[in-house]
Amino acid sequence: MPGARHKILGHVLSGFCHRMNRRKPIHGDALDTPLNRCLTTFDITLLGVGHMVGAGIYVLTGAVARHMAGPATALSFLLAGVTSTLAALCYAEFGTRIPRAGSAYAYTYVSIGEFWAFIIGWNIVLEYMIGAASVARAWSGYLDAMLDGAIKNATISVTGELHETLLSQYPDVLAFLICIAASLILAVGVKTSAYINNGLTIFNLLVISLVIFLGFYYADINNWSAKNGGFMPFGVGGVLTGAASCFYAFVGFDSISASSEEAKDPTRSIPIATILSMAIVACGYILVALALTLMVPYSSINPQAALPAALGAVHADWAKYAVAVGAVCGMTTTLLGSLFSLPRCLYAMSADGLLFGFLSDMNNKSQIPMANLIIAGLSSAFIALLFDLEKLVEFMSIGTLLAYTIVSAAVIILRYRPAPVEDKSFGIPQIESPCDRDDSSATGTPATEGSSSSEMFEALTVGRLRPQYAWLEPLCGGRAPGAAVSTSVCVFTLAAAALCAHNHFLAEHAGLWALLPDFVLACVIVACLVIITAHQQSPARVPFRAPLVPLLPAASVLMNVELMLNLNALTWARFAIWITFGLLLYFLYGIHHSKLGEGVAGLLSRSASGGGGHNSWGAVDKTSALARRVGRLGKGSKSEDRKPIICDDDSRP
């Protein structure tokens, strides 16, 4: 009886893990959608630029320069920009493969599994909601600073102050109204709101160009001298801390991938818009940071209205009004970008059954998820009403960095995964997994007519060791194609986190012995990269492929983890609370209502889903029974046709 109970418990846990690791197949017409495909490359580029250039350039630049990095704020923006660009290239590849709303959530669902997809989607909801609220707070604070605190004083005189640690000093009614107004603009429709966003973004870029010109015209290099603290008054630690906050300025690029389902030609528009917007925004942030700290010493910067105060200090008062209008335009486009993306993420998760069904309802006239927009607008408005800007920015960064880390890892996993076999057109079949074949040879059906032998060989060996790395066979052999790569990616991520944590928390306890863990972890990281590189990549031709895989995504993972560890402990505690609520929602609702669950007819064929319910994080599913039988046509084996329904794994005691 104890053995039977253990067996039953094992089956229950096995089925539970299978549901957590099930992956969404790419099936049907990828361009078919109830949303309105009307956005051009130009629209999407300005959507990304407008989302990124707003509160970051007008408010965050001054705050980081004054309290974190000084003139080295430019280096903080450079580091954050490089980190974001690495992740952006991974997003661009996924955007061409999976032109769907949901951004990182959809990409994780296809490449890694349902559980991690829900975690990422839940964090994206947090990112966009807090992003909209923080921009509304910055919008209100900027206008208040221009009016010498008139709005703040008037509000406190009516409502009084809020004497709570996590709350702002006073309820920001203006920020609340700004969120509601932005939601009403988006409710008009995608194309109309895109026209408004384009006009505001172009004007904002003109104002930024004016600020950069005036900053270098009135530059005083003595502001970087030792008398004023030097170029790096807060040291390298200040640069890294500033980069973790500056990362907030680049989070808007994922709104580009969120618009995939409304782009006319997503396979072309998404990568072009991603690269162009990142280049424009990175140059703008770095040049503005240099111009600001050259105009005035960092110690005299006003964090609330840095640029107008600096222009006033150099007697360019006339430019303050242009900057004020540009700031309003820039923060409005950032707010529109956040409130544009949030309803699309909720829609994607609801359409997959992981959130409540009414969230996937579409308005017939405007072709937007109206209920989601109402929820997004009200949630962001109430957060903006009560919470402080600085706490909101740090809270948002941690979820964003986690999403970028998972997407970067997912690019490596997907690049080394064999393509699934389709029911109607087999194309290039997969070879048998090691546990189902008689020998270690790669056996499959002959190449389809017109395919070259080299392409056929590459397709049949995807996820397997290259011939020149045969010496790794004792370590990586005998596993399903791609499984060794998935395991290596997981180990690499954990080792990178351990290395960054060791250097961050224990480095001050100096001693040669302290270098030993660094050496061991560095060896593990290098070994994982060698194992990944030793395997054959997929030759699938897509309009855009991230370069230098696996090195570029691996660097993105490492840098994202480093930035996450520079956030304070209270931010991690708040993040843990948010994740706890998400896990309760997933295990009480999402896992039971997922559209990938058994019994949903017509959504998922057995050949597309595979049978890898027992695989670990990111593991590649075993080849389906249909694919195995196709592969055996060349050998004439019929012994497998009469296998019992219960597989070997289920029959073990």
N, C-alpha and C positions, 0 to 999 in steps of 0.2 A: 504493500500500500504506500509506504513512503516514496518508493520509486515512481509509482503512478502519479502521486501528487506532484513530485518534482517535474515529471514529464508534462503534466497538464500546465503547471506554472510556467515551464519553459516555453510551451506553445503560446500561452497568453502573452508573455513578455516578448516573444519573437514577433507575434502579430502586431503588438504595440510598437515595437521598434520599426517594423516594416512600414507602418502608417506614418511614423515620424520621418522616415528617410525616403518616402516615395517622391518621385520627381515628375514634374509636369512635362509631357511630351509636346513637341512642336508639331502640330498637325493641322491640316486644312489650309485655307488661304490666309497667310499671315497678314495680309493687308485688309481683310474683311473685318469691319468694326462698326458698331453703332454710333461711334463718335464721328465728328465732321473732319475729314481729311482736307484741310484748306490752307495749312501753313507752309510757306516757302522756306528755302534755306536762309534768306535774308530775315524773315520773321523770327525764325528759331535762333539765329545768331544774336539778334538784338534782344530776344527773350533771355538768353543766357547772360549777355553783357549787362542788361538792365537788372537782372536778379543779383549779380555779383557786385556791381558798382552802385552803392547806395550808402547805407549807414556805415559800411566799412570805411569808405574813403573820407567821409565827412565827420564821422564821430570816432570810430575805432582807431584811426590813424593817430589822432591826438591823444587818446587814452593810453595806447601802447607806448608812444614816444615819451609821454610824461611820467608814467609809473613803472614801465617794464624794461624798455630797451634803449631809450634816448635816440640819438641819431642813427644807431644801429637798427632802428625799426625797418629800414630798407632791407637789411639782411634777414630780419624776421619774415618780411613779406616774400623775399626771395625763397627762403627755405619752405615756407608754407605753399608758395606757388609751385615749386618743383614737386613737392609731395602731392599736391592736387593734380598737377599735370600727369604724373604717373598713373594716378587713379583715373583721370579723365580719359586717357588713351584706352584703358580697359573698358570703361563705360562705352566708348565709341565703338569698340569691336562688338560688344553685346548689343548695342543699338542697331547695328546692321544685321545681326543674326536674329534678334528678337524684337521686331518693331512694335512693341506693346507698351501700354501704360503700366505704371508700377515701378519703372526704373530698377533699382538694385533688388527690390523684392522679386520682380519677375525673373531677373537674371539668376538669382540664387535658387529660385524654385525649379528652374530648368536644369541647373548644373549641379547643385548640391543636395537639396531635399527640402521637404515641406517645413520641418521644424525650424531650420535656420532661416528659411524664407520668411516665416512668420515673425521671427525675432527681428530680422532686418526691416520688414515692413512696419512693425510696431515702432522701431526706432525712427524710421522715416516720417511716420506720423508725428512723432515728437519733434523731429528736426524742423519740419515745415510749420507746425503749429507755433513753436517757440520762435522760429525765425520771423514769422509774420508779427508776433507780439513784440519782439525785441525791436524790430524796425519801426513799428508804430510808436513805441516808447522813445526811440531815438528821434523820430519825426517830431514828436511833441516836445521833447527836451531841447531840440535844436531851435525850434521856433520860440520856446520860452526863453532860451539864452539870448536870442536876438532882441527880445522884448524886456530884457533885464529882470527876468523872473516874475513878470506880471501874472502869468497864468498860474504858476505855482502858488504865489501869495494869495491870489483870489480863491483858488481851490481850498487851500488850508484854512482860510478864513471862514469857509462855508462848512467843510466836512471835518476839519481837524486833522491831526497827524495819526498815522498808523504805527504804533509802537510795537512792532513785531520784527523778529530777526529776518525772516524770509520774505517779508513784504517790503514794498517801496515806502518812502516817507509819507506819501499821500496818494489817494486814488486818482489815477490819470484819466480823467473823463475824455480829454481830447484824443488820447491814444485809442480809447474804446470807440469813439465815433469815426476815427480814421479807418479802423479795421472794417467797420460796417460799410463805410463809403466804398472802400476797395472791393468788397464783396459784391456790392450793387453794380459796379463797373463790369466785373467778370460775368455777372448774370446776364448781361446783354447778349453775349455770344463770343465765340473764340476769335473770329476774324475781326470784329469790331474792337474788342479789347486788345488785339494784336496791333491794330492801327494806333491806338492810344499809347501803347507801350513803345512802339517804334518812335513816335514823335518825341515823347519824354526822354527816351534814351539818347537820341541824337543830340538834343539840346544839352543834356547832361554831359556828354562827351566833349562838346564845345566848351562848356564851362571848365571842365577839368583841364583841357588844353590851355585855357587862359590862366588857370592857377599855376600850372607848371611853368609857363613862360614868365609870369610875374615872379615866381619863386626864385628862378635862376637869375632873373634880371636884378633883383634886390638881394642876392645871396651875399652872405658874409661868412667867409671860411673860418673866422675866429670863433664862430658858434660851435665849431667842432674841436676847439683847442682844449688843452689840459685845464686851462683856467675855468672853463665851463663844463668840465667833467670828461672831456675827450669824446671820441667817437663811440666807445662802448662803456658808458659809465656804470652799467649794471653787469658787465662781464658776459661771458658765454652763456651762463645760466639765464641771464636776462633775455638774451637773444632767443633761446629755446622756449622760455616761458612766453615771450612775445609771439613766437611762431605758433604756439598752441592756440593763442587767442586770435592771431591773424588768420588762422585757418578758417575761421568763421567767414572771412571776407570772400572766400572762394567756393563756398558750399553751393552756390547757385547753379553751377554747371550741370548738376544732376536734373535740373528742371528741363534741360535740353532733351535728355533721354526720357523724361516723363511726358514730353510732347510727341513721342514717336508715333503714337496711335492717331495723332491729328496732323501729321506731316504728309504732304503730297507724295514725296519720294524719300522715305526715311533712310533707306540704305545709302543714299548719297548725301542727304541733308545733315544727318546726325553727326557723322565724323567731321565734315567740313565745319559745321557750326561749333562743334566742341573745340577743335583746334584753334579756330579764329577767335572765339570768345576768350579762351584762356590766354592767348597771346596778347590780346588787347588789354585785358584786365590786369594781367601781371605787370606789364609795362606801366600802366597807369598808376597802380598802387606804389610801385617802387619809386617812380619819378615824383609823385606827390609827397611821399615820405621824405625824400631827399630835399625837395623844395621847401617843405615846411620847416625842417630842422636847420636849413641854411638861412631862412629868413629870421628866425628868432631862436634863442637858446632853448633847449628842451625843457629846462626848469621853469620857464615862463609861459609854456603852452597852456591854453585853456582847454581842458579835455572835452567840455561840453560843446564848444564852438571854436575849434582849433584854427581853421582856415580864416574865418572872418577876423578873429582876434589878431592873427599873425599879419594879415594884410593891413589891418589898422595900425599895427606897430611900425610898419614901414611906410605909413602915410599913403597907402593906396586905398583910401576909404571908398572910392567910387566902385571898386571891384567887389566890395562886401555884398552889395545888393545882387550882383550877378551870381555870386557864390551862394547866397541865400536861396535864390530861385533854383539854381542847379541842384542844391541839396534837397530841396523839396521834390524836384523831379526825380532825382536819383533814388531817394528813399521810397517814393511812390512806386517806381518800377520794381524795386526789390520786394516791396509788400505785395504787388500784383503777382510777381513770380512765385512767391511762397504760397499764396492763396490759390494760384493756378494749379500748382503741383499737388497740394494736399488732397483735394477731392479726387484726383485721378488715382492716387495711391489707394485711397479707401475704396474706390470703384473696383480696382484690380483685385484687391483682397476679397471683397464681397463677391465678385463674379466667380472666384475660385471656391467660395463657400467658407472661407476662414473668418469672415465677419458677417454680420447680420444681412439678410437678403435684401432689405429695402435700400441698402447703400449702393446697390448696382442698378437701381432704377434710373432711367434716362428721360430727360425732358424732350418731348418730341419736337418742339419748336426750336429751341436753342441747341439741342444735341449735346447737352452737358449734364452731369449728375447733380441736379439741383439740390436734392436733400443733403448731399455731401458738402456742397458749397455753403449752405446755411449753417451746417454743423461746424465747418471749418471757420467761417467768419465769426460766429458767436463764441466758439472756444478761444480763438486767438484774441478776440476783443476782451473777454473777461480776464485772460492772463495778462494782457497789456494793462488792464485797469488796476491790477493789484500788485504785480511783481516787479522787481528791480531789474534794470537792463543788464548789469554786470553778471548777476547770477543766471540770468536767462542765457547769455552768450556762452558761458562755460558749460551749462547743462546741455546745450544744443551740440556743442563740439564733440562730446564723447560719443553720442549716438551716430553722428556723421562719420567720425573716424572708424568706428566699428563697421559701418556699412562699406566704407571704402576698402577696409581690410578684407572683408569677405568677398567683395566683387573682384579684387585683385587676385585672391587665391582661386576664385572660381574660373578666371580666365585660364590659369595654368591647368586646372582639372579638365576643363572642357576641351582645351587644345590637344590633350593626350588621350581623349576618350574616343573609342570607335563610334562611328555613326550608327544610329539605330536602323534596323531593317524595317522597311515599310511594307505594308500588306499588299498594296496594289502594284507597286513597282519596286522590285527588290534591289535594283541597282547593283551596288557592290556589296555582297553578303559579308557578314561577320564570320570570322573563324570560330571554332569551338573554344570554349573556356578550358583551362587546363584540367579541371576535374571531370570533363566529359569526353576527353579524347584519349585515344590509345597510345599516342606518342606525342612528342613535343614539336612535331612539324606543323607548319601553318597550312591547314587544308581548307579549301573553299571551292565554290563553283567557278567555272571558267569565267574570264573577263567578259563583260558585255561587249557587243560589237562596237567598234570604234574607240575603245579605251586602250591607251598604250600600256605596254607591259610594266613600265616603270611606275606609272600612276597606280596600276592595279596592285603591284607589290607594296607600294607605300600604304595604300588603303588597307590591305590585308594585314599589315604589321603595325598599325596604329596602336600606341600604348604598349608595344613590346620592345624589348632591348634591341638596339642596333647591333649589327654583326661585330663591329669593332669593340663593343662593350660586352662581349660574351663572357668575360671573366667575372662579371657581376651576376651571372646566372645562379650560383649557389645562394646569393642573397635575395635576388628579385624574381627568380624563376618560380614556376609552379603556381602562378597567381593569374587571376583574370586580367585581361588587357586593361591597362590604366590603373589597376588597383595599387601597384607599387608607387605610382606617381601621386595618387590621392593620399596615401599614407605619408609619403615624403613631404607633401605640402602641409599636412597637419603637424608633423614633427617639426618642420621648419618654423611654422608660426609659433608653436609653443617654445621652441628654443630661442627665437627672436624676442619673445616676450620676457623670457627668463633673463636673457642677456641685458636687455634694456632695464629691467627691474633691478638687477644686480648693480649695474653702473649708477643707477639713479639713487638707490637707497643705501648702498654699502660702500660706495667708492671712497667716501671720506675716511673710512677706517683703513688707512693706507697700510701697505705691506706687500711684499712679493707674493705671499700666499694668496692674496686677494685676486691676483691675476690668473690663478689656476682655473677657477670657474669660467672666467672669460675665455680662456684658451680652449677648454673643453667644449663650451657652447659654440664657439666660433668653428671648431672642427665639425660639430654636428651640423651646423648650418651649411658649411661648404660641402659636406658629404651628401646632404639632402639635395643640393643643387646639382651635384655630379650625377646622382641617381636619376633625377628628373631629366637632365640633359641627355642621359644615355638612352632614353626611350624615343621612339619614333613619333613625331608630331602628326596631326591630321593634315592631309593635303587639301582639305576642303577649301574651295575658292569662294571667298566672301569679299564684298566691296572694300572692306577695311579690316586689317588685322593689326593688332598691337605689335610694335616691333620689339625685337630682342627678348622674346619669351624663351625661358622663364626669368631672365635676369631683371627685366623692367618691372613686371608684377611683383617679384620677390623684393626688390628695392622699395616698392610702394608699401608692401606689408610691413617691412622693417621700419620705415619712416613713420607710418601711421601709428604703429605700436609705441614708438618713442614719444610721439606727440601726446598720445593718450595718457602715458605715465607722467607727463608734466602737468596734468590737471590735478586740482587739489582733492583731498580725501572726501570732503563734503559733497563734491560733485559726483564722485563715485557712489556715495551713499544714496543720493537722490536717484541716480541712474539705476541702482539695484532695486529701489522701491518701484520705479516705473516698469522695470523688467518683470518684477514679481506680479504686478497687475496683468501684464501681458501673458505670462505663463498661465495664470488662472483662466484668462479668457480663452487661450488656445486649448488647454486640456479639458475645460468644461464645455466649450462650444466648437471651436474650430476643427479639432481633430475628428469630431463626430459628424460634421456637416460638410467636410471637404468634398469637392466634386470628383476627386480622384478616388473616393471610397468605392468599395465593391457595390454593385447594384445600380450604378449610374450608367444606363445603357447608352451606347453609341459614343461616349466621350473618349474612351480610352481602350484601344485594342490590346490584346495580350502581347502581341509582338512588339508594340511600342513601349509598353510598360516594363518589360523584362521581369526577372524573378529575383532580384537582389534584395529581398526584404531583410536578410541577415547581415548586410554589409554595414560597415562602420561609417563614421563621418566622411562624406564625400566619396565613398567607395563607388566603383563602377559596378552596375548590376551585371549579373551573369547573362550570357546570351540566351534569348528566348528559345523555347522548344521549337518553334517554327524555323528560326534561323539555324538551329543545330541540324534539323532534318535536311534543310537545303544544302548545308555544308557537307552532309554525308552522301549526297547524291553521287559525288565523285568517287566515293569509296565503296558504295553499294552496301553499306551497313544497314541492317534492319533490326538489330538486336535491341535498339533503344525504343522501338515502337511499342514494346510491351512492358515498359517500365511501370512500376506501381506509382500511384498518384503521389504517395508520400515520398519525399526525397530522402537522401541519405542523412541530411542534417536533422530531419524530424524523427528519424528512427533510432537515433543514438540514445542510450540510456542516460 
